[in-house]
Amino acid sequence: MKTSRIGIHLLSVTLLLLWGGLMLYFYASGRLVDGEYLARDGWFRPMVLVAGIGLCVLGLFNLATMGAKEAECCEHDHEHDHKVGQQSSAEPHAHGDCCGHDHSHDHHDHHGHDHDVENGHAHGILEESGSVGRLIAIIILAVPVSYAAMRSPDRFSAHTAVNKGVYAQNYTDTSSAKQYSRVKSDDKVSSTVPAQIPVKAADSLPETVAATNSAPAEAAQPKSLGAFTLADLKAQVPQNKEGSFLLEVPEIYYTAGDKEVQSVLAGQPVETTAQVLPEKLNNADGKRLRIFRMLVQCCAADARPFSIPVEFEHKAPEFKDMTWVKVKGTMSYKSEGGQTIPILLVTSMTESAEPDNKMIY
């Protein structure tokens, strides 16, 4: 019995150390700290570290106290129902060292006692189960977390990118355009304000309201940011030694919704780094590939691919799916499927090392 108890105790310690050790592994190895599935801020990573340390400390404490004697028990309250012949009596008895167990004895015999004892013991799933039950419990507690640690990928697959809509892009969407829009560098406005063609305030009001409130409406008109120029683009976007503008794919994506920026950027040399997939839309002549970047607002659940087609003069070269590439070319815009599509006309496309920021946040 003692050997069995020690074995169960050691298994419990092992499981605690396993869970805590895996949490610390994910934190210390960089798979969690510098991983690609969570935004850089937030409490998740620190809490993983705290939980990992806590579980390891608990496991080591249990290991250190494994040989400690159990505390002495308190009194038993036994209720005996004695039946001898036709006579019966119910009488409580007090027994020492009972650990608070409530024993109920029903005695049936003419000459002795037949004890049916029900003890309220609770020692956990490993101690209460038989050998098969313990094995199943260990498998449930240890195997999934171990398998996840060894087999969980640290990046999205091509299948995931497709399922998340890499080919179903809505270039008219401007919901997050402010994050990537460009404004005149000499304007004293927030860098998150998008460059846009000025719209009169009264244009968005009903005619009756605009007529009766013409003076206030004029006063409330937004100040024009002025025309977006090539000088503004150069002031806000870095260029490489060759003069190509260094833009991320989501930045190129959102220019499809800004006519002013398009008028300046069209025909300009651009360089970007992205992952590549075959093009499955409007590619009858096989001259196109699709490049994309994954953008994460919070965590992997909301990760979204932003993609644009890239077009070659002749048939597109072959690249392994999800390969990182550096693309240089000239920006152009075409109307396809009722949308303005930003297309990079490729002058060179070469395999590239993974950037430090494989995800964009």
Residue pairs with C-beta under 8 A, 6 or more apart in sequence:
5 127
6 66
8 124
8 126
8 127
8 134
9 62
9 66
10 63
10 66
11 126
11 134
11 138
12 62
12 124
12 126
13 59
13 60
13 62
13 63
13 66
14 59
15 59
15 138
15 141
15 142
16 55
16 56
16 58
16 59
16 62
17 55
17 56
17 59
17 60
18 142
18 145
18 146
19 52
19 55
19 145
20 51
20 52
20 53
20 54
20 55
20 56
20 57
20 58
20 59
21 52
21 56
22 52
22 145
22 146
22 149
23 48
23 49
23 51
23 52
23 55
24 49
24 52
24 53
24 56
25 31
25 149
26 32
26 48
26 149
27 33
27 45
27 48
27 49
27 52
31 154
32 38
32 45
32 48
33 45
35 154
36 154
36 155
36 156
36 294
36 296
36 300
36 358
36 359
37 296
37 299
37 300
37 303
38 44
38 45
38 296
38 298
38 299
38 300
39 296
39 297
39 298
39 299
39 361
40 361
72 97
73 96
73 97
73 98
73 99
73 100
73 101
74 97
74 98
74 99
74 100
75 94
75 95
75 96
75 97
75 98
76 93
76 94
76 95
76 96
76 97
76 98
76 101
76 103
77 92
77 93
77 94
77 98
77 102
77 103
78 92
78 93
78 94
78 95
78 103
78 104
78 105
79 90
79 91
79 92
79 103
79 104
79 105
80 90
80 91
80 92
80 93
80 105
80 107
81 88
81 89
81 90
81 105
81 106
81 107
82 88
82 89
82 90
82 91
82 107
82 113
83 107
83 108
84 109
84 110
85 110
100 120
101 119
101 120
101 121
102 120
103 117
103 118
103 119
104 116
104 117
104 118
105 113
105 115
105 116
105 117
106 116
107 113
107 114
107 115
108 114
121 128
122 128
125 133
125 134
125 137
126 134
126 137
126 138
129 136
129 137
155 358
156 164
156 294
156 303
157 322
158 277
158 321
158 322
161 275
161 277
161 292
161 294
161 305
161 322
162 277
164 303
164 304
164 305
165 304
165 305
166 277
166 290
166 292
166 305
166 307
167 280
167 281
167 290
167 307
169 253
169 306
169 307
169 308
170 339
171 253
171 256
171 257
171 339
171 340
171 341
171 342
172 256
172 257
172 339
172 340
173 257
174 194
174 254
174 257
176 254
177 194
177 254
177 257
177 258
178 192
178 193
178 194
179 192
179 250
180 248
180 250
180 251
180 253
180 254
181 192
181 193
181 194
181 195
181 196
181 254
181 258
181 261
182 195
182 228
182 232
182 233
182 236
182 237
182 261
183 189
183 191
183 193
183 194
183 195
183 225
183 228
183 232
183 236
184 195
184 225
184 226
184 228
184 229
184 232
185 232
185 235
185 236
187 225
187 226
189 225
193 225
194 258
195 225
195 228
195 232
195 258
195 260
195 261
196 225
196 258
196 260
197 259
197 260
198 221
198 222
198 224
198 225
199 222
200 217
200 221
201 217
201 218
201 220
201 221
201 222
202 210
202 214
202 217
202 218
205 213
205 217
210 217
227 260
228 260
228 261
228 263
228 264
229 264
230 264
230 268
232 264
233 245
233 261
233 264
233 265
233 268
237 245
237 246
237 247
238 245
238 246
239 245
239 246
240 246
240 271
242 269
242 271
242 328
243 269
244 269
244 270
244 271
244 328
245 265
245 268
245 269
245 270
245 271
246 271
246 272
247 270
247 271
247 272
248 272
248 293
248 360
249 272
249 274
249 291
249 292
249 293
249 306
249 307
249 308
250 293
250 295
250 306
250 360
252 270
252 272
252 308
252 331
252 342
252 344
253 306
253 307
253 308
253 342
255 261
255 262
255 265
255 331
255 342
256 262
256 333
256 339
256 340
256 341
256 342
257 340
262 333
262 340
265 331
266 331
266 332
266 333
267 330
267 331
267 332
268 330
268 331
269 328
269 329
269 330
269 347
270 328
270 329
270 330
270 331
270 344
271 326
271 327
271 328
272 291
272 326
272 327
272 344
273 324
273 325
273 326
273 327
273 352
273 355
274 291
274 292
274 293
274 324
274 325
274 327
275 291
275 292
275 293
275 322
275 323
275 324
275 325
276 289
276 290
276 291
276 319
276 321
276 322
276 323
276 324
276 325
277 289
277 290
277 291
277 292
277 307
277 321
277 322
278 289
278 290
278 321
279 288
279 289
279 290
279 309
279 316
280 290
281 309
281 337
282 288
282 309
282 336
282 337
283 309
285 315
286 315
286 316
287 311
287 312
287 313
287 314
287 315
287 316
288 309
288 310
288 311
288 312
288 316
289 309
289 310
289 312
289 316
289 319
289 349
290 307
290 308
290 309
290 310
291 307
291 308
291 310
291 325
291 327
291 344
292 305
292 306
292 307
292 308
293 305
293 306
293 307
293 359
293 360
294 303
294 304
294 305
294 306
294 358
294 359
294 360
295 303
295 304
295 305
295 306
295 359
295 360
295 361
296 302
296 303
296 304
296 359
296 360
296 361
297 361
303 359
306 360
308 341
308 342
308 343
308 344
309 341
309 343
309 344
310 327
310 329
310 343
310 344
310 345
310 346
310 349
311 343
311 344
311 345
311 346
312 346
312 349
313 346
317 349
319 325
319 349
319 351
323 351
324 351
324 352
324 353
324 354
324 355
325 349
325 350
325 351
325 352
326 349
326 350
326 351
326 352
327 344
327 346
327 348
327 349
328 346
328 347
328 348
328 349
329 344
329 345
329 346
329 347
329 348
329 349
330 344
330 345
330 347
331 342
331 343
331 344
331 345
332 342
332 343
332 344
332 345
333 340
333 341
333 342
333 343
334 340
334 341
334 343
335 341
